[in-house]
Amino acid sequence: GCYPSSKQYLGAEKADLYCSCTVKILSEKFSDLEMDSISAESAEKQLKAFDFASQLCGNKIDDN
């Protein structure tokens, strides 16, 4: 779901970089079980849990 929504704001190339980055960062921090658990939470809790990756990767693509 990341790419289609990001593409409309960032363009195809930056959306690909952003989404790839967030997947990598989240995979390094959370196990599959933890990701499943967080994904079952409310949108607000998901945003809080994943915000660090969004910020980090957003800054990365802004630097490019």
C-alpha positions as CSV (number, residue, x, y, z in Angstrom):
1,G,0.0,0.0,0.0
2,C,3.0,2.3,0.4
3,Y,3.9,2.7,-3.3
4,P,0.6,3.8,-4.8
5,S,-0.1,6.4,-2.2
6,S,3.5,7.7,-2.1
7,K,3.7,7.8,-5.9
8,Q,1.0,10.4,-6.2
9,Y,3.0,12.8,-3.9
10,L,6.6,11.8,-4.6
11,G,6.6,10.5,-8.1
12,A,7.6,7.0,-9.1
13,E,11.3,7.1,-8.5
14,K,11.2,8.7,-5.0
15,A,8.2,6.6,-4.0
16,D,10.2,3.4,-4.9
17,L,13.1,4.7,-2.8
18,Y,10.9,5.7,0.1
19,C,8.9,2.5,0.3
20,S,12.0,0.3,-0.1
21,C,13.7,2.2,2.7
22,T,10.7,1.9,5.1
23,V,10.3,-1.8,4.5
24,K,14.0,-2.4,5.1
25,I,14.1,-0.3,8.3
26,L,10.9,-1.8,9.7
27,S,12.1,-5.3,8.9
28,E,15.3,-4.7,10.8
29,K,13.5,-3.5,13.9
30,F,10.4,-5.7,14.0
31,S,9.9,-9.5,13.5
32,D,7.1,-10.7,11.3
33,L,5.0,-11.5,14.3
34,E,5.6,-8.0,15.7
35,M,4.6,-6.5,12.4
36,D,1.4,-8.6,12.3
37,S,0.6,-7.5,15.8
38,I,1.2,-3.8,15.1
39,S,-0.8,-4.0,11.8
40,A,-3.8,-5.3,13.7
41,E,-3.8,-2.1,15.9
42,S,-5.6,1.1,15.2
43,A,-4.2,3.4,12.5
44,E,-3.0,5.8,15.2
45,K,-1.0,3.1,17.0
46,Q,0.5,2.0,13.6
47,L,1.5,5.5,12.8
48,K,3.2,5.9,16.2
49,A,5.1,2.6,15.8
50,F,6.2,3.3,12.2
51,D,6.8,7.0,12.4
52,F,10.6,6.7,13.0
53,A,11.0,4.8,9.7
54,S,8.8,7.3,7.8
55,Q,10.9,10.2,9.2
56,L,14.2,8.6,8.5
57,C,13.3,7.5,4.9
58,G,11.6,10.8,4.2
59,N,14.8,12.6,5.1
60,K,16.8,10.2,3.0
61,I,14.9,10.9,-0.2
62,D,14.9,14.7,0.5
63,D,18.7,14.5,0.6
64,N,18.8,12.9,-2.9
